[in-house]
């Protein structure tokens, strides 16, 4: 959430890591320095235990990870370079957005929420956790889960409303009755075949004349009849396809 802050608002240790001495600081940072800095972003009543600090330190040092601290903090530059695109995406989002935020976090706490609102970003659900710092999921996991479930209830209700509208559209399409021509198409085909046979018997000269209307051995009268017979089916299929694409 750093990119919601104003350009001058950065946490001091972040500025040092981003400076030319950042790589050196990463290498020189020991367990004691880590504990002091890490503790400072937690809430006053939710500081990590010695055991938790030790476990965090072990995770950070996996594959020599602490040596890339200065590379990770380049997100501060990224948020300046991509600010307009990132903020615009949140201002024009077409899905529900929520914030579950630790209010006393010195990096992105209550001041970040204020900035988020100031920028008029979409906000469907807001949970501000007092006395909680940078890691709500660690400091107050039960509260985070509770608010997350509330968010799910909110979004589920919205999605169900959209689903009902979509289902209503599908039902109206499904209930559309075919025309009289479409319902009895097989009968029309049989009648045309019978009529052609009868015409050939009663007036063979007419059949001979019709045979003369051909191009490259393709009968124009037969092609015309086939077109008018298949046209309603093709149009109906095209409409169903267009509707399904729009629904998707």
C-alpha positions as CSV (number, residue, x, y, z in Angstrom):
1,X,0.0,0.0,0.0
2,X,3.0,2.3,0.0
3,X,2.0,3.8,-3.4
4,X,-1.0,5.5,-1.7
5,X,1.3,7.6,0.4
6,X,2.3,11.1,-0.6
7,X,5.8,11.2,-2.2
8,X,7.3,12.7,1.0
9,X,5.8,10.0,3.3
10,X,8.2,7.1,3.7
11,X,9.4,5.1,6.7
12,X,13.0,6.1,7.6
13,X,14.5,2.6,7.4
14,X,13.0,2.2,3.9
15,X,14.7,5.4,2.8
16,X,18.1,4.1,4.0
17,X,17.7,0.7,2.3
18,X,16.8,2.5,-1.0
19,X,19.9,4.7,-0.7
20,X,23.3,3.8,-2.1
21,X,24.3,2.3,1.2
22,X,21.3,-0.1,1.0
23,X,23.3,-3.2,0.0
24,X,25.8,-2.6,2.8
25,X,23.0,-2.2,5.3
26,X,21.4,-5.5,4.1
27,X,24.7,-7.3,4.8
28,X,25.4,-5.7,8.1
29,X,21.9,-6.2,9.5
30,X,22.1,-8.7,12.3
31,X,19.5,-10.4,14.5
32,X,19.4,-7.6,17.1
33,X,18.9,-4.9,14.4
34,X,16.2,-7.0,12.8
35,X,14.3,-7.4,16.1
36,X,14.4,-3.7,16.8
37,X,13.1,-2.7,13.3
38,X,10.6,-5.5,13.1
39,X,9.2,-4.8,16.5
40,X,8.7,-1.2,15.6
41,X,6.0,-1.9,12.9
42,X,3.9,-4.0,15.3
43,X,1.1,-2.7,17.5
44,X,2.0,-1.8,21.1
45,X,0.2,-4.8,22.6
46,X,0.9,-7.3,19.8
47,X,4.7,-7.4,19.7
48,X,6.1,-10.8,18.5
49,X,7.5,-13.1,21.1
50,X,11.2,-14.1,21.1
51,X,10.3,-17.4,19.5
52,X,8.3,-15.7,16.7
53,X,11.2,-13.3,16.1
54,X,13.6,-16.2,15.8
55,X,11.3,-18.0,13.4
56,X,10.9,-14.9,11.2
57,X,14.7,-14.4,11.2
58,X,15.2,-18.0,10.1
59,X,12.7,-17.6,7.2
60,X,14.3,-14.3,6.1
61,X,17.8,-15.9,6.0
62,X,16.7,-18.9,4.0
63,X,18.8,-19.0,0.8
64,X,20.7,-15.9,2.1
65,X,17.5,-13.9,1.8
66,X,18.4,-10.9,3.9
67,X,21.0,-9.8,1.4
68,X,18.2,-8.7,-1.0
69,X,16.4,-6.4,1.4
70,X,17.5,-3.4,-0.6
71,X,16.2,-4.9,-3.8
72,X,12.7,-5.5,-2.4
73,X,12.3,-1.9,-1.2
74,X,12.6,-0.7,-4.9
75,X,8.7,-0.9,-4.7
76,X,9.0,2.7,-3.5
77,X,10.4,3.7,-6.9
78,X,7.9,1.5,-8.7
79,X,4.9,3.2,-7.0
80,X,6.1,6.5,-8.4
81,X,6.7,5.2,-11.9
82,X,3.4,3.3,-12.1
83,X,1.3,5.4,-9.8
84,X,-1.2,6.7,-12.3
85,X,-1.9,3.2,-13.7
86,X,-2.2,1.5,-10.3
87,X,-4.3,4.2,-8.7
88,X,-6.5,4.4,-11.8
89,X,-7.2,0.7,-11.6
90,X,-8.4,1.0,-8.1
91,X,-10.5,4.1,-8.9
92,X,-12.3,2.4,-11.8
93,X,-12.4,-1.2,-10.4
94,X,-15.5,-3.2,-11.4
95,X,-15.1,-5.7,-8.5
96,X,-15.6,-5.2,-4.8
97,X,-12.5,-3.9,-3.0
98,X,-11.8,-4.0,0.8
99,X,-9.2,-2.8,3.3
100,X,-8.4,-4.7,6.5
101,X,-5.8,-2.3,8.0
102,X,-3.8,-2.0,11.2
103,X,-4.3,1.6,12.2
104,X,-1.0,2.1,14.1
105,X,1.2,0.7,11.3
106,X,3.9,3.4,10.8
107,X,4.3,2.3,7.2
108,X,0.7,2.0,5.9
109,X,-1.6,2.5,8.8
110,X,-4.4,5.0,9.4
111,X,-2.8,7.6,7.2
112,X,-2.8,5.2,4.2
113,X,-6.5,4.7,4.6
114,X,-7.1,8.4,4.7
115,X,-5.0,8.8,1.5
116,X,-6.9,5.9,-0.1
117,X,-10.2,7.7,0.5
118,X,-8.7,11.1,-0.6
119,X,-7.8,9.5,-3.9
120,X,-11.5,8.4,-4.3
121,X,-10.5,4.7,-4.8
122,X,-13.3,2.1,-4.7
123,X,-13.9,0.9,-1.2
124,X,-16.7,-1.6,-0.5
125,X,-15.6,-2.7,2.9
126,X,-13.3,-1.1,5.4
127,X,-12.0,-2.6,8.7
128,X,-9.6,-0.4,10.7
129,X,-8.1,-2.4,13.5
130,X,-7.0,-0.1,16.4
131,X,-3.7,-0.9,18.1
132,X,-2.7,-3.2,15.3
133,X,0.4,-2.6,13.2
134,X,1.8,-3.7,9.9
135,X,0.9,-7.4,10.1
136,X,-2.8,-7.8,11.0
137,X,-2.8,-11.4,9.9
138,X,-0.2,-12.2,12.5
139,X,-1.2,-9.7,15.3
140,X,-5.0,-10.2,15.1
141,X,-5.7,-13.3,12.9
142,X,-9.2,-13.9,14.3
143,X,-10.2,-10.4,13.6
144,X,-8.8,-10.6,10.0
145,X,-10.8,-13.9,9.5
146,X,-13.9,-12.3,10.8
147,X,-13.7,-9.3,8.5
148,X,-12.8,-11.5,5.6
149,X,-15.9,-13.6,6.1
150,X,-18.0,-10.4,6.2
151,X,-16.4,-9.4,2.9
152,X,-17.2,-12.8,1.4
153,X,-20.8,-12.4,2.6
154,X,-21.0,-9.0,0.9
155,X,-19.5,-10.0,-2.4
156,X,-21.5,-13.3,-2.5
157,X,-24.7,-11.3,-2.2
158,X,-23.6,-9.0,-5.0
159,X,-22.6,-12.0,-7.2
160,X,-25.9,-13.8,-6.5
161,X,-27.8,-10.7,-7.6
162,X,-25.8,-10.6,-10.8
163,X,-26.4,-14.3,-11.3
164,X,-30.1,-13.9,-10.9
165,X,-30.1,-11.3,-13.6
166,X,-28.0,-13.5,-15.9
167,X,-30.3,-16.5,-15.2
168,X,-33.4,-14.4,-16.0
169,X,-31.8,-13.5,-19.4
170,X,-31.0,-17.1,-20.2
171,X,-34.5,-18.2,-19.2
172,X,-36.1,-15.7,-21.5
173,X,-34.0,-16.9,-24.3
174,X,-34.7,-20.5,-23.6
175,X,-38.5,-19.9,-23.3
176,X,-38.6,-18.1,-26.7
177,X,-40.9,-20.2,-28.9
178,X,-39.8,-21.1,-32.4
179,X,-41.9,-19.8,-35.3
180,X,-44.5,-21.8,-37.1
181,X,-42.1,-22.4,-40.0
182,X,-39.3,-23.7,-37.7
183,X,-41.7,-26.0,-35.8
184,X,-42.9,-27.7,-39.0
185,X,-39.7,-27.5,-41.0
186,X,-39.6,-31.3,-41.6
187,X,-43.1,-31.2,-43.0
188,X,-42.3,-28.4,-45.4
189,X,-39.3,-30.4,-46.7
190,X,-41.5,-33.5,-47.2
191,X,-44.1,-31.4,-49.0
192,X,-41.5,-29.8,-51.3
193,X,-40.2,-33.3,-52.2
194,X,-43.7,-34.6,-52.9
195,X,-44.5,-31.4,-54.9
196,X,-41.4,-31.8,-57.0
197,X,-42.2,-35.5,-57.8
198,X,-45.8,-34.6,-58.6
199,X,-44.7,-31.7,-60.8
200,X,-42.3,-34.0,-62.7
201,X,-45.1,-36.5,-63.4
202,X,-47.8,-34.0,-64.3
203,X,-45.8,-31.4,-66.2
204,X,-42.4,-32.9,-67.2
205,X,-41.7,-29.9,-69.5
206,X,-41.6,-27.6,-66.4
207,X,-39.0,-29.8,-64.7
208,X,-36.9,-29.8,-67.9
209,X,-37.2,-26.0,-68.0
210,X,-36.1,-25.6,-64.4
211,X,-33.1,-27.9,-65.1
212,X,-31.9,-25.5,-67.7
213,X,-31.4,-22.8,-64.9
214,X,-28.1,-24.0,-63.7
215,X,-24.5,-22.8,-63.4
216,X,-21.6,-25.2,-63.5
217,X,-24.1,-28.1,-62.9
218,X,-25.6,-26.4,-59.8
219,X,-29.3,-25.9,-60.0
220,X,-30.3,-22.4,-59.2
221,X,-34.0,-23.3,-58.2
222,X,-32.7,-26.0,-55.8
223,X,-30.1,-23.7,-54.4
224,X,-32.7,-21.0,-53.8
225,X,-35.0,-23.4,-52.0
226,X,-32.2,-24.7,-49.8
227,X,-31.3,-21.1,-48.9
228,X,-34.8,-20.2,-47.8
229,X,-35.1,-23.4,-45.9
230,X,-31.9,-23.0,-44.0
231,X,-31.9,-19.2,-43.5
232,X,-34.2,-19.2,-40.4
233,X,-32.1,-21.9,-38.7
234,X,-28.9,-20.0,-39.4
235,X,-30.3,-16.7,-38.1
236,X,-31.6,-18.3,-34.9
237,X,-28.2,-20.0,-34.2
238,X,-26.4,-16.7,-34.7
239,X,-28.6,-15.0,-32.2
240,X,-28.0,-17.6,-29.6
241,X,-24.3,-17.4,-30.2
242,X,-24.2,-13.6,-29.9
243,X,-26.2,-13.8,-26.6
244,X,-23.9,-16.4,-25.1
245,X,-20.9,-14.3,-25.9
246,X,-22.4,-11.2,-24.4
247,X,-23.4,-13.1,-21.3
248,X,-19.9,-14.4,-20.8
